[in-house]
Amino acid sequence: MKQLMIVLASLFLLLNTVFTNALASTHQRISQTSSILGEERTIQIALPENYHANPTATYPVMYLLDGDYNFKAVTGMLDMLANKGQLIPDVIVVAISDNGTSSYRNYMTPSFSDKQPDSASKFADYLESEVKPYIQSHYRTANNHILVGQSIGGLFVLNTLIENPVRFNHYIAISPSVWVGDNAIVKKAKNTLHTKTFSAVSLHLSLADETRMGQYDLINYLDLNPQASLTWQFTHYPDENHNSVGLIALRNSLKQIFNGWHINERALATKTPQSVLTHYANLQTQWQLKQAIPTNVAHSLMRYHYRNNLVDKVPAFIQNAKQTLPQSSQVLTAKQASYVGHFDSPKNALALLKSAEKEHAHSIEHLKAIASVYEQLGEQQNAQAYYKKALALAEKQQVAQWQLNILAAKVK
């Protein structure tokens, strides 16, 4: 009996370790049995690369249909658009895997007849009642949900919007198969959509160099029957085909959804620091998310003070900025230290960074900044200690290989 207890305890520790490591990973694949669909279903989850660096940040969630087909392309695009480019906020991707082509088409195709079972509505219930609650209970999600589908998946997106528009905030239908059932989804929209009560929802339609998708009938209906709570837009990509249009249409739709997150350099130069803070505070309230402002914006805020001889106002401004946008604390501190190190002294910059070290213990960038200042001061031993800390944290957070390479090159 004692041996059995030891074995069970060891097994528990092993499973707990595996589970903990899974949570640390930014890419996860999870299989569960769906009680609604009565079968095993799999989802892939991609967390933003800096997810673990800012423990109080929250993220919009994109639910991506035909997930295994689209996962690598979409997450790669988001890495450039959000993580590196910072043109939109960071987003959690939940890719819905398929159980084969026939099963996928069955669940994506609405029933337009009372004589046929409506598998599409059933699949929408699965997303709403099983997938979304799981994601919301395991990750730091914002109350901002995006449904994305292409072709027959785009038809499913439209059907979900028409049947129950409150389930998602944004619907992206890329070259949707409106033609199915002799444009039956348009007839359903005419009969159903105006009966629904919902708050602000957006629909983003796109079309490649296709002539028989039936989409213009839907556009005509939307144009002639405006609804105050539904904003929609359509983009035609005549130089893309049905397979190539997906990535560019999704990228542009996300930029439209999160319009205002990126402010270009010329526009920033015309704004006061307080107006910039107010702008981002309003956006985050509107989008119901909490994230750090883009790096170029933090840089612009500091540059404004130094160019206008307002250096003495910086500490009070930074304190106010952190209270207004708490998730921006690290990037603001780092930029402040950078300017202090350049215009004042590296020692003062180091004191500033060290004073916030405990607060930003999860931030690789903060540890790197401390290491860099130690290098400037010629304190190589301390610099090495912090580069090693940063590398260990990067490995734990499973960041991209290029980041690991940069840190590994610093460690001697």
C-alpha positions in Angstrom: 0.0 0.0 0.0 2.8 2.3 0.9 4.5 1.7 -2.4 1.3 2.4 -4.2 1.0 5.7 -2.5 4.5 6.6 -3.4 3.8 5.7 -7.1 0.6 7.8 -7.1 2.4 10.8 -5.5 5.2 10.6 -8.0 2.6 10.4 -10.8 0.8 13.4 -9.5 4.0 15.4 -9.4 4.9 14.4 -12.9 1.5 15.4 -14.2 1.6 18.7 -12.3 5.0 19.4 -13.9 3.7 18.7 -17.3 0.7 20.9 -16.8 2.8 23.7 -15.4 5.2 23.5 -18.4 2.2 23.5 -20.8 0.9 26.7 -19.2 4.4 28.3 -19.6 4.4 27.5 -23.4 3.2 30.2 -25.8 1.9 27.5 -28.2 -0.3 24.8 -26.9 -2.5 22.0 -28.4 -5.3 20.8 -26.3 -7.8 17.9 -26.9 -11.1 17.6 -25.0 -14.3 15.6 -25.4 -17.1 17.9 -26.4 -20.4 17.1 -24.7 -22.3 19.2 -27.3 -20.7 17.6 -30.4 -20.3 14.1 -28.7 -16.7 13.8 -30.0 -13.1 14.7 -29.2 -12.1 18.1 -30.5 -8.8 19.8 -30.6 -7.8 23.4 -30.4 -4.4 25.2 -30.8 -3.6 28.2 -28.7 -1.0 30.8 -29.5 -0.3 33.3 -26.7 1.5 36.6 -27.5 5.2 36.2 -27.1 5.3 38.7 -24.2 2.3 37.1 -22.5 4.3 36.2 -19.4 6.2 39.5 -19.2 3.2 41.6 -18.1 1.1 39.5 -15.7 -1.8 42.0 -15.5 -2.3 42.5 -19.3 -5.4 41.2 -21.0 -5.8 40.2 -24.6 -8.5 40.1 -27.3 -9.2 36.5 -28.5 -9.3 35.5 -32.2 -11.2 32.2 -32.8 -9.8 30.9 -36.1 -11.7 28.3 -38.1 -10.0 25.6 -40.1 -7.3 26.1 -37.5 -4.7 23.5 -38.5 -4.6 24.8 -42.0 -4.3 28.5 -41.0 -2.4 28.3 -37.7 1.2 28.8 -38.8 0.5 31.5 -41.4 -1.8 33.5 -39.1 0.4 33.4 -36.0 3.4 34.3 -38.1 1.6 37.3 -39.5 0.5 38.4 -36.0 4.0 38.1 -34.8 5.0 40.9 -37.3 1.7 42.9 -37.1 1.3 42.9 -33.3 4.4 41.7 -31.5 7.1 43.3 -33.6 5.3 46.0 -35.6 2.9 46.9 -32.7 0.3 48.2 -35.3 -2.4 46.5 -33.3 -2.6 45.2 -29.7 -1.4 41.6 -29.0 -4.0 39.0 -29.6 -4.5 35.4 -28.3 -5.2 33.0 -31.2 -7.5 30.0 -30.7 -7.3 27.8 -33.8 -10.2 25.3 -34.1 -8.9 22.1 -35.5 -10.9 20.0 -37.9 -11.8 16.3 -37.8 -11.4 15.8 -41.5 -12.8 17.6 -44.6 -16.3 16.1 -44.5 -16.8 16.8 -40.8 -15.5 20.4 -41.3 -17.9 21.1 -44.2 -20.8 19.6 -42.3 -20.2 21.8 -39.3 -19.6 24.9 -41.3 -22.6 24.6 -43.6 -25.8 26.0 -42.1 -29.1 24.2 -42.7 -31.5 26.2 -44.6 -34.3 23.6 -44.3 -36.3 22.4 -41.3 -35.9 18.9 -42.6 -32.1 18.9 -42.1 -30.2 19.0 -38.8 -28.4 22.3 -38.3 -24.8 21.2 -37.5 -23.6 24.8 -37.9 -25.7 26.1 -35.1 -24.6 23.1 -33.0 -20.9 24.0 -33.7 -21.6 27.6 -32.8 -23.0 26.4 -29.4 -19.8 24.4 -29.0 -17.6 27.5 -29.5 -19.8 29.6 -27.2 -20.5 27.1 -24.4 -17.3 25.0 -24.3 -14.3 26.6 -26.1 -14.8 30.2 -24.9 -15.4 29.4 -21.2 -12.2 27.2 -21.3 -10.1 30.0 -22.8 -11.5 32.6 -20.4 -10.9 30.5 -17.4 -7.3 29.6 -18.3 -5.9 32.7 -19.9 -6.0 36.5 -19.3 -8.6 37.4 -21.9 -10.2 40.7 -22.7 -13.9 40.9 -23.3 -13.2 41.3 -27.0 -13.9 38.3 -29.2 -13.2 37.9 -33.0 -14.5 35.1 -35.2 -12.6 34.4 -38.4 -13.5 32.1 -41.3 -12.7 31.8 -45.0 -14.8 30.2 -47.8 -17.2 27.8 -46.2 -15.8 28.9 -42.9 -16.8 32.5 -43.9 -20.3 31.3 -44.5 -20.3 29.9 -40.9 -19.2 33.3 -39.7 -22.1 35.0 -41.4 -24.6 32.5 -40.1 -23.3 32.9 -36.5 -23.7 36.7 -36.8 -27.2 36.4 -38.2 -28.4 33.8 -35.6 -26.7 35.2 -32.5 -24.7 38.4 -33.1 -23.9 38.9 -29.4 -21.5 35.9 -29.3 -18.6 37.8 -30.9 -17.6 41.5 -31.1 -16.1 41.2 -34.6 -16.9 38.9 -37.5 -14.3 38.4 -40.3 -15.7 36.6 -43.3 -13.1 36.1 -46.0 -14.4 35.2 -49.4 -17.4 33.6 -47.8 -19.4 30.9 -49.8 -22.6 33.0 -50.0 -23.6 31.0 -53.1 -24.5 27.9 -51.1 -28.2 27.0 -51.3 -28.7 29.6 -54.0 -27.6 32.5 -51.8 -29.8 31.1 -48.9 -27.7 33.0 -46.3 -28.9 36.3 -47.8 -32.5 35.2 -47.5 -31.8 34.2 -43.9 -30.3 37.6 -43.2 -33.3 39.4 -44.6 -35.7 37.3 -42.5 -33.7 37.2 -39.3 -31.1 39.9 -38.7 -33.5 42.8 -38.2 -35.2 40.9 -35.4 -32.1 40.7 -33.3 -31.2 43.1 -30.5 -27.5 43.6 -29.9 -24.8 46.1 -29.0 -22.0 47.3 -31.3 -20.8 44.5 -33.7 -18.6 44.8 -36.7 -18.5 42.7 -39.9 -15.5 42.6 -42.2 -16.2 41.1 -45.7 -13.6 40.5 -48.4 -13.4 38.9 -51.8 -10.6 37.8 -54.1 -10.7 37.6 -57.9 -13.8 35.5 -57.8 -17.0 36.1 -59.7 -19.4 33.4 -58.3 -19.3 33.7 -54.6 -22.6 35.5 -54.4 -21.3 38.1 -52.0 -22.7 41.2 -53.8 -26.3 40.1 -53.0 -25.4 40.2 -49.3 -23.6 43.6 -49.7 -26.7 45.0 -51.5 -28.9 43.8 -48.6 -26.6 45.3 -46.0 -26.4 48.6 -47.9 -30.1 48.9 -48.2 -30.9 47.8 -44.7 -28.6 49.6 -42.3 -28.6 48.7 -38.6 -27.3 51.1 -36.0 -25.6 48.3 -34.0 -23.9 46.7 -37.0 -21.0 48.4 -38.8 -19.7 46.6 -41.9 -17.2 47.0 -44.6 -16.2 45.2 -47.8 -12.8 45.0 -49.5 -12.2 43.6 -52.9 -8.8 42.1 -53.7 -8.7 41.7 -57.5 -5.0 40.7 -57.5 -5.5 37.8 -55.0 -7.0 34.4 -55.5 -9.2 32.3 -53.2 -6.2 30.8 -51.5 -4.0 33.8 -51.2 -6.5 36.4 -50.1 -6.9 35.0 -46.5 -3.8 36.5 -44.9 -3.9 40.0 -46.4 -7.7 40.2 -45.8 -7.3 39.2 -42.1 -4.3 41.6 -41.6 -6.3 44.5 -43.0 -9.4 43.6 -41.1 -7.5 43.5 -37.8 -6.0 46.9 -38.6 -9.5 48.2 -39.2 -10.8 46.7 -35.9 -8.0 48.2 -33.9 -7.7 51.4 -35.8 -5.9 54.0 -33.7 -3.6 51.7 -31.8 -0.7 52.8 -34.1 0.1 56.5 -34.3 2.7 57.3 -36.9 5.7 59.5 -36.0 4.4 62.7 -37.8 1.0 62.5 -36.0 2.7 61.8 -32.6 4.8 65.0 -33.1 1.6 67.1 -33.1 0.2 65.7 -29.9 0.8 66.6 -26.3 1.8 63.8 -23.9 -1.5 64.1 -22.0 -3.6 63.8 -25.1 -1.7 60.6 -26.0 -2.4 59.1 -22.6 -6.0 60.0 -22.9 -6.2 58.5 -26.4 -4.8 55.1 -25.3 -6.9 55.1 -22.1 -10.0 55.6 -24.2 -9.0 52.9 -26.7 -8.4 50.4 -23.9 -11.8 51.2 -22.3 -13.5 50.9 -25.7 -11.8 47.6 -26.6 -12.0 46.3 -23.0 -8.3 45.3 -22.9 -5.3 46.2 -20.8 -1.9 46.3 -22.5 1.3 48.4 -22.7 1.4 51.2 -25.2 3.6 50.7 -28.2 7.3 51.3 -27.7 7.5 54.1 -30.3 4.8 56.0 -28.3 6.7 55.7 -25.1 9.8 57.0 -26.9 7.8 60.0 -28.3 6.5 60.9 -24.8 10.0 61.1 -23.5 11.3 63.0 -26.5 8.6 65.6 -26.1 9.7 66.5 -22.6 13.4 66.7 -23.5 12.9 68.7 -26.7 10.7 71.2 -24.9 13.0 71.6 -21.9 10.5 69.9 -19.6 12.9 67.4 -18.1 11.9 68.4 -14.5 8.3 67.5 -15.3 9.2 63.9 -16.3 9.0 62.1 -13.0 5.5 63.5 -12.3 4.4 62.8 -15.8 5.7 59.2 -15.7 3.9 58.6 -12.3 0.6 59.9 -13.8 1.1 57.8 -16.9 1.6 54.7 -14.9 -1.6 55.4 -12.9 -3.5 56.0 -16.1 -2.0 53.0 -18.0 -0.6 50.6 -15.4 0.4 47.9 -18.0 2.7 50.5 -19.6 4.9 50.9 -16.5 7.8 48.8 -17.7 8.1 50.4 -21.2 7.8 53.9 -19.7 10.4 53.2 -17.0 12.8 51.8 -19.6 12.4 54.8 -21.9 12.8 57.2 -19.0 16.0 55.4 -17.9 17.3 55.4 -21.5 17.0 59.2 -21.6 18.4 59.6 -18.1 21.4 57.5 -19.1 22.0 59.5 -22.2 21.5 63.1 -21.0 22.3 62.7 -17.3 24.3 59.7 -16.2 24.2 55.9 -16.5 24.4 55.6 -12.7 21.1 57.5 -12.3 19.6 55.3 -15.1 20.7 52.2 -13.2 19.1 53.5 -10.0 15.9 54.1 -11.8 15.8 50.6 -13.3 16.8 48.9 -10.1 14.1 50.6 -8.2 11.5 49.0 -10.5 13.2 45.6 -10.7 10.9 43.8 -8.4 7.8 45.2 -10.1 9.1 44.0 -13.5 10.6 40.7 -12.4 8.8 38.9 -15.3 10.2 41.3 -17.9 13.1 40.1 -20.0 13.5 43.6 -21.4 13.8 45.1 -18.0 16.6 42.7 -17.0 18.3 43.4 -20.4 18.1 47.1 -19.7 19.8 46.7 -16.4 22.5 44.5 -17.9 23.1 47.1 -20.6 23.6 49.9 -18.2 26.1 47.8 -16.2 28.0 47.4 -19.4 28.1 51.1 -19.9 29.5 51.5 -16.4 32.2 48.9 -17.1 30.8 46.5 -14.5 31.0 43.4 -16.5 30.4 40.9 -13.7 27.1 42.5 -12.8 26.2 42.8 -16.5 26.8 39.1 -17.0 24.7 38.3 -14.0 21.7 40.1 -15.4 22.2 38.8 -18.9 22.1 35.3 -17.4 19.0 36.2 -15.5 17.4 37.4 -18.7 18.4 34.3 -20.6 17.0 32.0 -17.9 13.7 33.9 -17.9 13.6 33.8 -21.7 14.1 30.1 -21.7 11.4 29.7 -19.1 8.9 31.8 -21.1 9.9 30.0 -24.3 10.4 33.1 -26.4 11.4 33.0 -30.0 14.8 31.6 -30.9 16.2 34.9 -32.3 15.7 36.4 -28.8 17.5 33.5 -27.2 20.4 33.9 -29.7 20.8 37.5 -28.8 21.0 36.8 -25.1 23.1 33.7 -25.4 25.7 35.8 -27.4 25.9 38.2 -24.5 26.6 35.5 -21.9 30.3 34.6 -21.7 
